Structure formats: C-alpha cells, structure tokens
Amino acid sequence: MFHGHGMEKIHLPPDTKAIRDICVLPGGHVVFASLGRKLSIFSMATNNVVLQYDLPAPGWSCSGDYTTSSHIYAGLQNGMLLVFDIRQTSAPLHSSMGLSTHPVHTIHCAVDGSGSRKVFSASSIGPCVWDASENRPSLVSGMENQGVCISLACSSPSSDVLVASYRPRVELPDAIATSQASTPQSPAPTGSGKLGCHTLLRRTTATSFARDHICSGSVSELRMSKSAIIPCRDNQHLFAYGDESLYGVRTWRLPSFQRYTDLKPHRQPVLDLRYAESSTGERYLGCLSAEKLQVFTIR
C-alpha cells in the first residue's frame, strides 16, 4: 500500500492465498478476491482485514457498486456471481449461476441512462449482462464463438461503451484439455504473445449492445488480462491494454481504434491495469508487472 510517497507492506491472513482481483471502495476500504476462497475487506485506516466472507469456490474477481456503498460483488472460479451486503456478515445477499463453469475473470458494476444498476461480467465464453430480475445472465448478443474472452473494459459510470478482448481458441484433444483445465495457469512471461483482437461494443438499448470496430493486438497465450477505458474530453474515450509484444501499455482512440500512444515498457508482461479518478478529480492509470508498478497522471 502506498501512502504519500512511501510504501507500506500489508500482512494478510495466511489462508488468503493468491489474490486474483482487487477493488478500491469509497471510504478508505479495499476489497479483494483470492484463491483461498475468501472475499476480504481491508481498512486502509487501520491496516487490517475488517470483514471476510467464505466463498464456495476460489475467488477470481470483485467489484464495488456505483449505486450503493454497501454492496460488493464476487466472481468465482466455478462461474458463479455472488452479491454481498457488507451490513450482513453471515452470507451472500444473492447467488447466481453463470452460463458456464469457467472462471468469472472480470466484473463491472455500472448504471445506464435511466440510473438503473447494470452488472457486467466476463468469462472465457464472452461478456455477459446480469439482470437482477432473473437468476442467470445473458451473453451480449453477437459475441458468440468469438474465441476465448480474456478481458472486458467498461466505460464508467454509464457503461455505454465496452471493449472485449479475445485470443484465438485452440482445439485440444479431450485428455489434454481436461488436464489443462484442472491445472492452474502460470503467470510466467509468454514471449511476444498471440495475435488476438479487441472488439468495441456500443449500447443500443438498456440491455443490448452492437458490435462496432475491431482492432488486432498482441495478447497473452495464458493469462486473463486487464484492460481499461479512459474517459476524455467531449465524451471521447481511450482504450488501454497491456500489449504482450511491448511488455507495456498501448492506447487507442475509440471508436476508431486509431493508435494513440505506447507508454514506457516493462521488462516483463503487464499483469494488471487500472484507471482511477480521485474525489478531487485527478485521474490516473496504473499498470503492474512482476518488475514494477507504474502510475501515470492523465491530463
């Protein structure tokens, strides 16, 4: 954890295991999902875990809620989505099965033009929209059989623009596929990666999106990567992704996917990428590799 210009190490409970996702909440709290089947809330004021939920499967993703400060979401390795109310410490508020048993690697909570809450998630089958009135999500129309979805970026808080990133699907013999599915993937460097694509999705109705431009990019052969949509002036956006051929962040203008700039590279692949805005309006883009953490100021 960084405080001012210093760095402070945080000691987590020993049963936490590897952290798959982390989200900063208002009020000085951080929520993180871990492979130790825990969803934990950490206080930056007291430097300790103040609330921890047991999960029925390893946690892969988490998110706060734009519409209420008391709700948090967890995506699990078995495809489930859980909703927690931090005022209730015993059990999830809601529990829903996904469209597959693949890990939910991304969750975004946003609002539409009418102010209604929308929850978006992504697993390898593609991006999904969760409807609170139903118990299961729906795959975003037109995104069937696009390959392996490895990342989903969402413009916030409106969610009018999404970018889904894919790598090609490799068909393996059943025995090999079963073995790989049961073996955790290594975050080791993967060279120049694989040629994948980034697909722009624009909202057409409250629950529907249409495919727009598509851009090629070098993506990881193994990891489920992170990406970000950065709001700019005049309702414009940039898309940022950790490009495998660069070992750094590449940005494109939306909706055209015209290349904007490449940020200073790392010596190893980018593992995480986040856009954040402070309460006073400063905007930042952070990216993390095994080598270092970079934080860029957006002007």
C-alpha positions in Angstrom: 0.0 0.0 0.0 1.3 3.5 -0.9 0.7 6.4 1.5 2.0 9.7 0.3 5.3 8.9 -1.4 6.1 5.9 0.8 5.3 2.2 0.6 3.9 0.0 3.4 3.7 -3.8 3.4 0.3 -5.3 4.4 0.2 -8.7 6.1 -2.8 -10.7 5.1 -4.3 -13.8 6.9 -2.3 -16.9 6.0 -5.4 -18.7 4.4 -5.9 -15.9 1.9 -3.6 -17.5 -0.8 -3.1 -15.7 -4.1 -5.1 -12.6 -4.7 -6.9 -12.6 -8.1 -8.5 -9.2 -8.1 -8.7 -6.1 -6.0 -11.0 -3.1 -5.9 -10.8 0.2 -4.0 -14.0 1.2 -2.3 -15.1 4.7 -1.1 -14.4 5.4 2.5 -10.9 4.0 2.6 -11.6 0.3 2.1 -10.3 -2.2 -0.3 -12.0 -5.5 -1.3 -10.0 -8.4 -2.8 -10.9 -11.9 -4.0 -8.5 -14.7 -3.5 -7.9 -18.3 -4.4 -8.2 -19.2 -0.7 -12.0 -19.0 -1.2 -12.1 -15.6 0.6 -13.6 -12.2 -0.2 -11.9 -9.8 2.2 -12.4 -6.1 3.0 -9.3 -4.3 4.2 -9.3 -1.0 6.0 -6.6 1.4 4.9 -7.1 3.4 8.1 -6.3 0.6 10.5 -4.2 -1.6 8.1 -6.1 -4.8 8.8 -8.8 -7.0 7.4 -12.1 -5.9 8.9 -14.5 -8.3 7.2 -14.0 -11.6 5.4 -16.5 -13.9 3.7 -16.1 -17.6 2.9 -16.7 -18.4 -0.7 -18.0 -21.7 -2.1 -15.1 -21.7 -4.7 -11.9 -19.7 -5.3 -12.5 -16.0 -6.0 -11.4 -14.6 -9.3 -12.9 -11.1 -9.5 -14.6 -8.4 -7.4 -16.2 -5.0 -7.8 -18.0 -2.3 -5.8 -21.4 -0.9 -6.6 -21.8 2.7 -8.1 -25.4 2.8 -6.8 -24.9 1.8 -3.1 -21.8 1.7 -1.0 -22.9 -1.4 0.9 -22.9 -3.9 -2.0 -19.9 -5.8 -3.3 -19.7 -8.5 -6.0 -17.5 -11.6 -6.3 -17.0 -13.7 -9.4 -15.9 -17.3 -8.7 -13.8 -19.9 -10.4 -16.9 -22.1 -11.0 -18.8 -19.4 -12.9 -21.0 -18.1 -10.1 -21.6 -14.5 -9.2 -22.3 -13.6 -5.6 -23.6 -10.3 -4.2 -22.8 -9.3 -0.6 -24.2 -6.6 1.6 -21.4 -5.6 4.0 -24.0 -4.8 6.6 -24.8 -8.5 6.7 -21.8 -10.6 7.6 -23.2 -14.2 7.5 -24.0 -15.0 3.9 -24.3 -13.5 0.4 -27.4 -11.4 -0.4 -27.7 -13.1 -3.8 -26.1 -16.1 -5.5 -26.4 -16.8 -9.3 -25.0 -19.4 -11.6 -23.3 -18.3 -14.8 -23.7 -19.5 -18.3 -20.7 -21.8 -17.9 -18.4 -23.2 -15.2 -15.5 -21.1 -16.4 -14.0 -18.6 -14.0 -15.6 -15.1 -13.9 -12.4 -13.1 -14.5 -14.0 -9.6 -14.7 -16.9 -7.8 -13.0 -18.0 -4.2 -13.7 -20.9 -2.5 -11.9 -22.3 0.5 -13.8 -25.5 2.5 -14.4 -27.5 3.1 -17.6 -29.0 6.3 -18.8 -32.1 5.8 -16.5 -29.9 5.3 -13.4 -30.6 1.6 -13.2 -27.8 -0.7 -12.0 -26.1 -2.9 -14.6 -23.6 -5.7 -13.8 -21.3 -6.9 -16.5 -19.1 -9.9 -16.2 -16.7 -11.8 -18.5 -15.5 -15.4 -18.6 -13.8 -17.2 -21.4 -17.2 -17.6 -23.3 -17.6 -13.8 -23.5 -19.1 -10.7 -21.9 -22.4 -11.1 -20.0 -25.1 -8.8 -18.6 -26.7 -9.7 -15.3 -30.4 -8.9 -14.8 -31.5 -8.6 -11.1 -34.9 -9.9 -12.0 -33.5 -13.2 -13.4 -31.2 -15.7 -11.8 -28.9 -16.1 -14.8 -27.0 -13.7 -17.0 -27.3 -13.3 -20.8 -24.4 -13.3 -23.2 -24.0 -10.0 -25.0 -25.8 -10.5 -28.4 -23.5 -11.2 -31.3 -20.5 -12.2 -29.2 -20.9 -16.0 -29.5 -18.0 -18.1 -30.7 -15.6 -15.1 -30.9 -12.7 -17.0 -29.3 -11.5 -17.0 -25.7 -12.6 -13.8 -24.0 -9.6 -12.7 -21.8 -10.6 -9.2 -20.8 -13.5 -6.8 -20.6 -13.3 -3.0 -20.2 -16.3 -0.8 -19.4 -16.7 2.9 -19.6 -17.8 4.2 -16.2 -20.2 5.0 -14.8 -22.5 4.9 -17.8 -21.4 1.6 -19.4 -22.4 2.9 -22.8 -19.1 1.6 -24.3 -17.5 -1.8 -23.7 -14.3 -3.4 -25.2 -14.0 -7.2 -25.1 -10.6 -8.7 -25.8 -10.1 -12.2 -27.3 -7.4 -14.7 -28.2 -8.0 -17.5 -30.7 -9.5 -20.7 -29.4 -7.2 -23.7 -29.7 -8.9 -27.0 -30.0 -7.2 -29.7 -27.9 -7.7 -33.4 -27.5 -10.1 -34.2 -24.7 -7.5 -35.6 -22.4 -5.1 -32.6 -22.8 -8.0 -30.1 -22.4 -9.2 -31.8 -19.2 -5.6 -31.8 -17.8 -5.1 -28.1 -18.6 -8.5 -27.1 -17.2 -7.6 -28.7 -13.8 -4.1 -27.2 -13.6 -3.6 -23.6 -12.5 -2.1 -21.4 -15.2 1.3 -19.9 -14.7 1.8 -16.1 -14.9 5.2 -16.6 -16.5 6.3 -14.5 -19.4 5.0 -15.7 -22.8 7.3 -14.1 -25.3 5.6 -12.0 -27.9 2.2 -13.4 -27.2 -0.5 -14.3 -29.7 -2.4 -12.3 -32.2 -5.8 -11.5 -30.8 -8.4 -8.8 -31.2 -10.2 -6.1 -29.3 -13.9 -5.6 -30.1 -15.8 -2.4 -29.4 -19.4 -2.7 -28.2 -21.8 0.2 -28.1 -25.1 0.3 -26.1 -28.2 0.4 -28.3 -30.9 -0.2 -25.6 -30.8 -0.7 -21.8 -29.7 -4.3 -22.2 -28.5 -4.5 -25.8 -25.1 -3.7 -27.5 -24.0 -3.7 -31.1 -20.5 -4.6 -32.3 -18.6 -1.7 -33.8 -14.9 -1.5 -34.8 -12.4 -4.4 -34.2 -8.6 -4.0 -33.7 -5.8 -6.6 -33.7 -3.4 -6.8 -30.8 -0.8 -9.0 -29.2 -2.4 -10.8 -26.2 -1.3 -13.4 -23.7 -1.5 -17.0 -24.6 -2.3 -17.9 -20.9 -3.4 -15.1 -18.7 -6.7 -13.4 -18.4 -5.5 -9.8 -18.8 -6.9 -6.5 -17.6 -7.8 -3.5 -19.8 -9.3 -0.1 -19.2 -11.4 2.6 -20.9 -10.3 6.1 -20.1 -12.8 9.0 -20.4 -11.5 12.1 -22.3 -12.9 15.5 -23.2 -16.0 15.9 -25.4 -17.3 12.4 -24.4 -14.4 10.7 -26.1 -12.6 7.6 -24.8 -9.2 5.9 -25.0 -8.7 2.2 -24.7 -5.7 0.9 -22.8 -4.3 -2.7 -22.8 -1.1 -4.4 -21.7 0.3 -5.4 -25.1 2.4 -8.6 -25.0 4.7 -7.6 -27.8 5.6 -4.4 -26.0 5.6 -5.6 -22.4 3.9 -2.2 -21.9 0.6 -0.4 -22.2 -0.7 0.6 -25.7 -3.6 3.0 -26.0 -6.0 3.6 -28.9 -8.7 6.2 -29.6 -12.3 5.0 -29.6 -14.3 4.3 -31.6 -11.8 4.2 -34.4 -9.1 2.2 -32.7 -6.6 4.7 -34.1 -3.3 4.1 -32.2 -2.7 6.9 -29.7 0.5 6.2 -27.8 2.6 3.5 -26.2 3.6 4.0 -22.6 7.1 3.3 -21.1 7.6 -0.5 -21.3 8.5 -3.0 -18.6 10.9 -5.9 -18.8 8.1 -8.4 -18.1 4.5 -8.6 -19.2 1.9 -6.3 -17.7 -0.2 -8.3 -15.3 -2.8 -5.7 -14.2 -4.1 -2.3 -15.5 -6.4 0.1 -13.8 -8.0 3.5 -14.4 -9.0 5.5 -11.3 -10.3 9.0 -10.5 -9.8 10.7 -7.1 -12.5 12.5 -5.2 -10.9 15.8 -6.2 -10.9 15.0 -10.0 -7.3 13.8 -10.5 -7.1 10.9 -13.0 -4.6 8.1 -13.0 -3.7 5.0 -15.0 -1.8 2.3 -13.1 -0.1 -0.8 -14.5 1.7 -3.6 -12.7 4.2 -6.3 -13.8 6.4 -8.6 -11.7 9.1 -6.0 -12.1 7.4 -2.8 -11.0 4.3 -0.6 -10.6 3.8 2.4 -12.8 1.3 5.2 -12.2 0.6 7.7 -14.9 -1.3 11.0 -14.5 -3.9 11.6 -17.1 -4.2 15.3 -18.2 
